[in-house]
């Protein structure tokens, strides 16, 4: 079974040549961020390519040695459900060809906890994972993927996936984890920049409690048209819990922007960031 694309032609080009041009254009002349080692975790956006494609590409470019497997977890924008849905078929289809799924890793995760399962409707309309798949195939042709759409709830979704990913890391070896999330939704440009800086400063601490406190504080100000600090709440929580458990809490913000920087409309924007998490010195 193969997972078919549902947002090609909307969030990214549907035509092969147009998509290749976009993906290659993002990295043309781009230098990988200087670091003593590759990141093992990334926070990347999932808006349409004209808005955030370059930031997502920067994240993938920051990894100099292609990983064997990349686990991409995005939020469910359309289907309310508890738990974690992954696609465990043979491949995902992109306009560039098929991207192989790491079925062994998928089975490992599902065997780890019954709350991690295949829930096909979670992928039926979802873009938060799909927008990353052409990038993985183009930039790392030999890499396999584990596509995950997360439902709601800490006990039902976050905790089971963190524990399963830690076991996967220890028993099967390293992989790259990508938490797919945009930042501030729909405030004015200046409010988004202010709120996003606060959120990202908290993220850099690696302390999930601090991130949640900042989230509550920002939401408590009741900014006009402010819907959320980040739409990928569960994926970001998994990222923070997982990097803490494996000793990879050294974080950097590689870039930030919002939709106003692209469109010129500063009245109603969405924020985007590229953040990388690196192994701490002396930790596994």
C-alpha positions, 0 to 999 in steps of 0.5 A, spaced: 500 500 500 502 507 498 500 513 501 497 518 495 498 525 496 492 530 497 495 537 497 500 537 491 498 543 487 496 546 493 501 547 498 507 545 493 507 544 485 504 538 482 508 538 476 515 534 477 519 539 473 516 545 477 517 541 484 524 540 482 525 547 480 522 549 487 526 544 491 533 546 488 532 553 488 531 553 496 538 550 496 541 554 491 547 557 494 545 556 501 550 554 506 549 549 511 549 552 518 556 551 521 556 546 527 560 541 530 555 535 529 549 534 525 542 535 529 538 529 531 531 533 531 528 539 528 522 544 528 520 545 521 514 549 518 509 546 514 506 552 510 505 552 502 512 552 499 512 560 497 511 561 505 516 557 509 519 552 504 526 555 504 526 555 512 524 547 511 529 546 506 534 550 511 533 545 516 534 539 511 540 542 509 543 543 516 544 535 516 550 534 512 550 526 513 543 523 510 540 519 516 537 512 514 531 514 517 527 520 518 521 520 523 516 526 521 510 528 526 505 533 524 499 535 528 492 533 525 488 539 523 482 536 521 481 529 524 480 530 532 482 523 535 486 521 541 493 517 540 498 517 534 497 515 527 502 512 522 503 510 515 506 503 515 505 501 508 511 500 503 511 507 500 509 514 500 507 517 493 510 524 491 510 528 484 518 526 484 517 518 485 516 514 491 519 515 498 520 508 501 517 507 508 521 504 514 516 499 515 521 495 520 521 502 524 513 503 524 512 496 526 517 497 532 513 503 534 506 500 533 508 494 538 511 499 543 504 501 545 497 500 542 496 508 542 500 508 536 497 505 530 494 506 523 489 511 523 488 512 515 483 518 516 488 522 519 492 522 513 486 523 508 486 531 508 493 532 512 498 537 509 503 537 516 507 531 514 506 531 506 509 537 505 516 535 507 516 528 503 518 531 497 524 535 500 526 528 503 526 524 497 530 530 493 535 532 498 536 525 501 534 520 496 536 514 500 533 515 506 526 512 509 521 515 512 516 514 518 510 519 517 506 520 523 500 524 524 498 526 532 492 526 535 490 530 541 492 529 548 499 528 553 497 521 556 494 519 549 499 521 544 505 525 547 507 520 552 507 514 548 510 516 542 516 519 546 517 512 550 517 509 543 522 513 540 527 513 545 526 505 545 527 506 537 533 510 538 536 505 543 535 499 540 535 500 532 540 506 532 540 514 530 534 517 526 532 524 525 526 526 528 522 532 525 516 536 529 512 539 524 509 546 526 508 553 524 508 558 530 503 564 531 497 564 527 493 570 524 495 576 529 499 582 526 506 582 524 509 586 530 505 581 535 507 575 531 514 577 532 514 579 539 510 572 541 514 568 536 521 570 540 518 569 546 516 562 544 522 560 541 526 563 547 523 558 551 524 552 546 531 554 546 531 552 554 529 545 552 524 545 558 517 543 556 514 546 562 517 553 561 514 552 553 507 551 556 508 557 561 510 562 555 504 559 551 499 560 557 502 567 558 501 569 550 494 566 550 492 570 556 493 577 553 488 575 548 491 579 542 486 580 536 485 574 532 491 570 535 489 563 535 495 559 537 502 560 539 504 553 535 499 549 531 503 543 532 503 542 540 503 535 540 509 534 535 513 539 539 512 536 546 514 530 543 521 533 540 522 536 547 521 530 551 525 526 546 531 530 545 531 531 553 531 523 554 537 522 549 541 528 551 540 532 545 537 538 548 543 543 545 538 548 541 539 553 536 534 557 532 537 557 524 532 562 521 525 565 523 520 569 518 513 570 518 508 570 512 508 578 512 515 577 510 513 574 503 506 577 502 507 584 504 500 583 508 502 585 515 495 585 518 494 577 519 500 573 519 503 566 520 510 565 524 515 560 521 521 557 524 527 553 523 530 550 529 535 544 530 537 540 536 544 537 537 547 532 542 550 534 548 557 533 549 558 527 553 551 524 552 549 518 548 
